[in-house]
Amino acid sequence: MYQTILVPMDGSKRAEAILGHVESIAKSNDAKVFFLKVEEEPIMLERDEVIDIEKYHEVFDKQNALSQAYLDDLQARFHEKGIHAVTQLAFGSVVKAILTMAAGTGTDLIAMATHGLSGLARVSYGSVAAGVLQAADIPILLIRSGSDKNEETC
């Protein structure tokens, strides 16, 4: 039924709540899994300070290396289970990157975890899941996971 599953990840444990479901679906359908992590450019501006371009590139490169290492780990974990997995690191708007990758890879299922915020919290913080849900024209599997405000991401 599903041949290509796109799994957007942000590096958090909350986002990893979807992995067991993806593993099960991928195994039962012999599907390929695309792990996507989207990075925004680092914010380096401080009041009354000129941007140090070398420092900017240093922070950007470090962020990218950490993100790629995270994706490589996910890929290895799935390969160990006999699941074909591919990774992609993208830059810019998260929702736009997810939709672009889905279209470009022939994705027939997007699987992701959501923190389940509602009301003012969702308006304040935005919701990647809501944006994808509104714009995508393919099936989406959403798993609501608990959120930890102190949780770190890679």
Sequence and secondary structure as in RCSB ss.txt:
>XXXX:A:sequence
MYQTILVPMDGSKRAEAILGHVESIAKSNDAKVFFLKVEEEPIMLERDEVIDIEKYHEVFDKQNALSQAYLDDLQ
ARFHEKGIHAVTQLAFGSVVKAILTMAAGTGTDLIAMATHGLSGLARVSYGSVAAGVLQAADIPILLIRSGSDKN
EETC
>XXXX:A:secstr
  SEEEEEE SSTTGGGGHHHHHHHHHHHT EEEEEEEE       TT    HHHHHHHHHHHHHHHHHHHHHHH
HHHHHTT  EEEEEEES HHHHHHHHHHHHT SEEEEEE    HHHHHHH  HHHHHHHH  S EEEEE    TT
    
